[in-house]
Amino acid sequence: MHTAMLSKTHFNGYDVINVNNGPWRVCTHHDRLGSFSTREEAMAFAASLPAYQERTALGAATKAH
């Protein structure tokens, strides 16, 4: 039986994920922003992005008024 290996780091509001020694991915909850060969490249990309905060439905509704 094969067990999947997952490495996940949360940095600057983004998830930096690696599954089964595949590419490193920088993601939000809804979008994949990039794929990289090394963890260092992925972390550098996440560090270069503006800080991410997921908007909630309640927060979006109160800002609209």
Beta strands, then each sheet from edge to edge (+ up, - down):
strand 1: 6-11
strand 2: 14-19
strand 3: 24-27
strand 4: 32-36
sheet 1: 1+ 2- 3+ 4-
end
